[in-house]
Amino acid sequence: MGIEYSNQSIVLHDYFESAEGGGRLCLVLAREILTDLGYGFKVQNHPYFKNSAFAGKEYDLRSYTRLPIWRQYKLARAFQKKTLFLKDYDTVIYSGFYSPLAIRNHGQGQNIYYCHTPPRFIYDQRDFYLSLIPFWQRPILLGLIRYLRPFYEDAVSRMDTIITNSENVQSRIQKYLGIDSRIIFPPCETEKFKWLGQEDFYLSTARLDPLKRVDIVVKAFLDMPEKKLKVVSGGPDMPKIKKLAQGAENVQVLGWVDERILVDLVGRCVATIYIPRDEDFGMAPIESMAAGKPVIGVAEGGLLETVVDGETGILIKADPSPEDVIKAVQEMTAKRAKDMRRVCEKRALRFRTEVFVEKMNKIMVSFNC
């Protein structure tokens, strides 16, 4: 049951394009704390809005474009110029990189920033992102960074409270922005994920982009034809992953699937595999453990705070190779995975939605005292 406050509140999120944790968090906030919702854009038939029970007012800034670097600029300008409606709200909760730029239009009132991470293409992963684009595009991205960084840092400095999702990101915020933050783990709808049995396949649900390193997982299974892998997600690396898996009878690339199918696959796999590059937090391991399924993860980033090595999964070394994944899969036998079931289920309860809502409620109440 949501709690309605005497003041007017709104959640601002960058955009709703794919099934990602930041968007889910914002809808939980809007639904449970009974706020309105604003965003840069929302794709048609976004899965989170099908059964969200969200009944508040929506503001769509309509800043969608397919061009990646132009998208960042367009989003920034939209939140700077199209959010004059914020003057009608007492409390604004910001989520993402671009929505904080709207703080200039809020005026009086409380400003809360749920920082999933400082923009990584500006700070710790700048060189990595530059390496992904053609040489001639790099000056354009560098120009965008020079434009965005001062606006972002000014916006963050004006926040009354900054919340983040993990110790990993908390230290990142302190390092790059010099600002303190408090940790509230993001919400996971653990009740949706349940043990449904155990079939003979492993599962990857990570978004297909370079930071998630799904290509390393696929390469590992190409060298283990006796082991089966299902890849359930989409993203910019989809063509690369499909080409890599082409002709492999033991690897299925299913793309995005609806939530019902995702829950079913997580509930029936042997274990999930999730090896992202310095992940902020990572919702996929929580969903896996909620279903009693251990995680083959990586010993870096947010996974160090969620997966207990040897108890709820296996954490391989940072910057892993396909050989590291092969070794972990061979160690994570069906029996060993099943033996971890109860510990996984118990571990996941720490991250359930009710815990998140209770802690956010306390913050909102403190602003209304």
FIDOKE-257962 format. One line per 8 residues: number of its first residue (from 0); for each residue x, y, z of C-alpha. Coordinates in Angstrom, 3 decimals. Each point is the difference from the previous one (the first is absolute). Layout:
NUM> X/Y/Z; ...
***
This chain:
0> 0.000/0.000/0.000; 1.495/3.346/-1.018; 0.393/2.909/2.379; -1.316/3.354/-1.177; 1.761/3.066/1.352; -1.492/3.419/0.567; 2.487/1.587/-2.379; 0.157/-0.388/-3.766
8> 2.760/-2.362/-1.152; 1.338/-1.125/-3.360; 2.613/-2.480/-1.202; 2.126/0.983/-3.021; 1.796/-2.751/-1.948; 2.188/0.366/-3.094; -2.060/-2.278/-2.267; -1.788/-3.332/-0.291
16> 1.435/-1.965/-2.904; 0.981/-3.478/1.201; -0.723/-2.135/3.048; 2.630/1.436/2.350; 0.198/0.401/3.747; -0.067/3.790/0.173; -3.330/0.200/-1.777; -1.465/-2.727/2.161
24> 1.125/1.825/3.145; -1.730/3.186/-1.151; -3.281/-1.749/-0.670; 0.127/-1.645/3.419; 0.499/3.450/1.531; -2.812/1.529/-2.024; -2.364/-2.844/0.836; 0.802/-0.481/3.680
32> 0.638/3.608/1.056; -2.757/1.288/-2.290; 1.984/2.538/-1.978; -0.314/1.289/-3.546; 2.557/-1.037/-2.630; 2.043/1.830/-2.633; 2.454/-1.376/-2.576; 1.971/0.931/-3.092
40> -1.869/-2.525/-2.115; -1.782/-3.340/0.229; -0.063/-2.613/-2.744; -3.349/-1.387/-1.046; -1.205/-3.058/1.952; 2.779/0.227/2.564; -0.281/-3.162/2.150; 0.129/1.832/3.339
48> -3.175/1.955/-0.738; -2.183/-2.982/-0.914; -0.861/-0.977/3.566; 1.602/2.762/2.039; -3.187/1.220/1.735; 1.405/3.514/-0.376; -2.821/2.521/0.257; 1.800/3.336/0.199
56> 0.530/2.734/-2.559; 2.618/-0.577/-2.710; 2.249/2.549/-1.728; 1.650/-1.208/-3.210; 2.717/2.405/-1.203; 0.024/-1.752/-3.412; 3.750/0.154/-0.509; 0.454/-3.321/-1.816
64> 2.496/-0.380/-2.821; 1.867/-3.000/-1.393; 3.336/1.837/-0.271; 1.985/-0.902/3.151; 2.103/3.130/0.624; -2.757/2.361/-1.162; -2.323/-1.817/2.414; 2.138/1.016/2.995
72> -0.044/3.642/-1.040; -3.718/-0.051/-0.732; -0.805/-1.594/3.364; 2.106/2.547/1.852; -1.722/2.911/-1.735; -3.446/-1.500/0.565; 0.477/-0.221/3.763; 1.487/3.494/0.073
80> -2.709/1.660/-2.110; -3.196/-2.081/0.210; -0.432/-0.508/3.744; -1.573/3.268/1.108; -2.834/-2.108/1.459; 2.324/-0.824/2.929; -0.909/3.308/1.632; -3.317/-1.633/0.950
88> 1.738/-2.692/2.093; 1.361/0.073/3.529; 2.278/-3.030/-0.364; 1.816/-1.275/-3.087; 1.788/-3.364/-0.145; 2.527/-0.180/-2.847; 1.258/-3.218/-1.608; 2.640/-0.293/-2.714
96> 2.619/2.268/-1.598; -2.127/2.647/-1.711; -3.030/0.481/2.236; 2.057/1.786/2.717; 0.550/2.837/-2.489; -3.658/0.908/0.586; 0.780/1.178/3.542; 0.425/3.545/-1.338
104> -3.773/0.076/-0.633; -1.110/-1.260/3.401; 0.524/3.064/2.142; -1.097/-0.490/3.611; -0.424/-3.513/1.353; 1.883/-3.208/0.659; 2.270/-1.659/-2.559; 0.922/-3.677/0.385
112> 2.382/-1.699/-2.421; 0.043/-3.793/-0.319; 3.366/-0.359/-1.719; 0.363/-3.381/-1.712; 3.511/1.157/-0.942; 1.684/3.205/-1.125; 0.005/-0.064/-3.838; 2.673/-2.521/-0.798
120> 0.702/1.355/-3.475; 1.025/3.243/1.718; 1.983/-1.433/2.907; 1.462/-3.464/0.656; -0.797/-1.645/-3.365; 0.623/2.945/-2.327; 2.942/-1.601/-1.817; -1.901/-3.274/-0.347
128> -2.972/1.726/-1.653; 2.295/1.978/-2.288; 1.608/-3.266/-1.117; -3.392/-1.312/-1.144; -0.688/2.712/-2.585; 1.732/0.900/-3.285; 2.951/2.364/0.250; -1.843/2.842/-1.754
136> -2.848/-0.103/2.559; 2.255/0.356/3.035; 0.282/3.816/-0.126; -3.808/0.150/-0.058; -0.282/-2.136/3.142; 2.746/1.996/1.719; -1.883/3.201/-0.845; -3.170/-1.460/1.498
144> 1.905/-0.930/3.162; 1.377/3.539/0.325; -3.541/1.345/-0.408; -1.727/-2.365/2.442; 2.515/-0.279/2.820; -0.320/3.508/1.520; -3.807/-0.083/-0.197; -0.119/-3.437/1.622
152> 2.424/0.878/2.798; -1.847/3.242/0.739; -3.328/-1.863/0.144; 1.321/-2.679/2.349; 1.488/2.628/2.320; -3.487/1.499/0.459; -1.651/-3.234/1.160; -1.280/-0.191/3.579
160> 0.527/-3.758/0.199; 1.902/-2.434/-2.205; -0.877/-3.684/0.165; 1.800/-2.768/-1.820; -0.248/-3.731/-0.533; 3.255/-1.473/1.321; 3.284/0.619/1.763; 1.610/-0.284/-3.425
168> -1.876/3.010/-1.376; 0.207/1.840/3.309; 3.798/-0.022/-0.276; -0.273/1.067/-3.662; -2.150/2.999/0.968; 2.483/1.012/2.669; 2.986/-0.432/-2.318; -1.313/1.928/-2.999
176> -2.472/2.439/1.567; 1.361/0.393/3.533; -3.490/-0.412/1.467; -1.332/-2.320/2.712; -2.933/-2.311/-0.701; -2.059/-2.613/1.808; -0.728/-3.525/-1.212; -3.481/-1.397/-0.583
184> 0.063/-3.183/-2.044; -2.315/0.167/-3.043; -3.231/-2.001/0.102; -0.232/-3.532/-1.335; -3.386/-1.637/-0.392; 1.328/-3.181/1.566; -3.459/-1.507/0.377; -0.273/-0.356/-3.791
192> 3.026/-2.279/-0.270; -0.343/-3.550/1.285; 1.692/-3.374/-0.319; -1.850/-1.859/-2.768; 2.312/-2.973/-0.322; 3.357/-0.556/-1.602; 0.603/-0.614/-3.687; 3.303/-0.413/-1.820
200> 0.764/3.581/-1.050; 1.771/3.079/1.330; -1.470/3.467/-0.477; 1.306/3.473/-0.845; -2.441/2.895/0.476; 2.490/2.882/-0.280; -0.645/2.780/-2.487; 2.027/-0.482/-3.176
208> 2.496/2.819/0.158; 3.802/0.027/0.366; -0.025/0.685/3.743; -1.933/-3.223/0.687; 2.533/-2.290/-1.771; -2.594/-2.492/-1.229; 2.315/-0.774/-2.921; 2.439/-1.611/2.449
216> -2.787/-2.217/1.338; -1.009/-1.089/-3.505; 3.619/-0.731/-0.956; 0.321/-2.199/3.080; -3.005/-2.098/-0.999; 1.265/-0.355/-3.561; 2.839/-1.972/1.587; -2.452/-2.047/2.109
224> -2.372/-1.547/-2.551; -1.320/-2.368/2.672; -1.309/2.968/2.062; -3.024/2.097/-1.000; -0.346/3.788/0.227; -3.040/2.219/-0.513; 0.571/3.739/-0.525; -3.100/2.003/0.884
232> 0.423/3.714/-0.658; 0.678/2.566/-2.697; 2.104/3.065/-0.597; 2.546/1.486/-2.395; 2.176/-3.134/0.009; -2.829/-2.226/-1.254; 1.407/-0.348/-3.568; 3.426/-0.867/1.413
240> -1.394/-2.605/2.411; -2.238/-1.570/-2.659; 2.913/-0.291/-2.401; 2.188/-1.502/2.709; -2.610/-2.628/0.876; -0.941/-0.787/-3.601; 0.087/-3.738/-0.646; 0.514/-0.921/3.659
248> -2.645/-2.543/0.969; 0.572/0.535/3.716; -0.457/3.816/0.034; -3.399/1.666/-0.443; -0.265/3.782/-0.380; -3.639/0.778/0.782; 0.087/3.809/0.132; -2.368/1.923/2.242
256> -2.826/-2.117/1.387; -3.016/0.973/2.065; 0.197/-0.189/3.770; -1.959/-3.245/0.253; 2.521/-1.832/-2.186; 2.955/1.584/1.805; -1.310/-1.101/3.398; -0.573/-3.507/-1.360
264> 3.527/-0.298/-1.428; 1.664/1.278/3.172; -2.057/-2.454/2.030; 1.033/-3.003/-2.122; 3.705/0.591/-0.738; 2.960/-1.593/1.781; 1.560/3.390/0.745; 0.254/3.472/-1.485
272> 3.188/1.566/-1.358; 0.641/3.716/0.471; 3.515/1.427/-0.471; -0.335/3.772/-0.650; 2.847/2.481/0.101; -0.029/1.695/3.437; -3.805/-0.168/0.319; -1.687/2.751/2.010
280> -2.285/-2.410/1.886; -1.586/-2.629/-2.235; -3.621/-1.122/0.267; 0.398/-3.259/-1.936; 1.904/-1.814/2.787; -2.719/0.908/2.518; -2.728/-1.377/-2.265; 2.050/-3.145/-0.501
288> 0.495/-0.566/3.726; -3.690/0.718/0.665; -0.747/-3.019/-2.201; 2.518/-2.073/1.938; 2.481/0.103/-2.863; 3.679/0.722/0.687; 1.946/2.540/-2.021; 3.225/-0.447/-1.900
296> 1.179/3.570/0.361; 3.121/2.107/0.047; 1.937/1.177/3.051; -0.355/3.719/-0.637; -2.561/2.758/0.293; -3.405/-0.466/1.558; 0.138/-3.790/-0.149; 2.409/0.043/2.934
304> -2.909/1.372/2.066; -2.712/-2.356/-1.229; 1.484/-3.420/-0.850; 1.771/-1.960/2.752; 2.815/-1.953/-1.625; -0.337/-3.715/0.686; -3.443/0.388/1.618; -2.315/1.661/-2.527
312> 2.243/-0.341/-3.033; 3.527/0.047/-1.345; 1.865/3.266/-0.556; 2.719/-0.235/-2.632; 2.848/2.484/-0.280; -0.461/3.533/-1.286; 0.617/0.407/-3.738; -0.896/-3.652/-0.656
320> 0.846/-2.135/-3.015; -2.181/-2.692/-1.622; 2.203/-2.543/1.776; -0.963/1.482/3.374; -3.673/-0.381/-0.880; 0.557/-3.594/-1.160; 1.639/-0.906/3.310; -2.852/1.546/2.009
328> -2.684/-1.757/-2.055; 1.756/-3.324/0.494; 0.132/0.649/3.746; -3.654/1.073/0.144; -1.488/-3.444/-0.520; -3.740/-0.576/0.224; 0.439/-1.555/3.452; 2.112/2.853/1.330
336> -2.464/2.536/-1.372; -2.911/-1.799/1.644; 1.840/-0.137/3.323; 0.236/3.816/-0.065; -3.736/0.488/-0.492; -1.117/0.877/3.544; 2.931/2.317/0.710; -0.683/1.828/-3.279
344> -3.674/0.484/0.824; 0.816/1.351/3.460; 2.665/2.347/-1.346; -2.402/1.547/-2.527; -2.441/1.069/2.723; 2.383/2.799/1.012; -0.793/1.742/-3.288; -3.777/-0.376/-0.186
352> -2.191/2.943/-1.022; -1.524/0.469/3.455; 3.399/0.792/1.520; 0.701/2.638/-2.655; -3.425/1.642/0.346; 0.245/0.115/3.796; 3.362/1.801/-0.128; -1.145/2.453/-2.678
360> -3.173/0.672/1.986; 2.107/1.019/2.990; 1.872/2.532/-2.113; -3.218/1.424/-1.425; -1.570/0.213/3.461; 3.060/1.840/1.331; -0.537/2.692/-2.652; -3.635/0.367/1.067
368> 0.651/0.438/3.719
***
